[in-house]
């Protein structure tokens, strides 16, 4: 049973084989963080635009309601 469990588990004698994988992982991690930050900034800008449009629509509705009541 142990033979089947550890069949694909291989640790090389030369640990320098891990360097390219670690380097690639680090690059991908940094890219993921950059993309995440960019998405948050874009989302924040869209939220501000949406709030501005909402406020403008509510102000227009309030003005039309006031004009109808007069």
Secondary structure, 3 states (H helix, E strand, C coil): CHHHHCCCCCCCCCCCHHHHHHHHHHHHHHHHHHHHHHHHHHHHHHHHHHHHHHHHHHHHHHHHHHHHHC
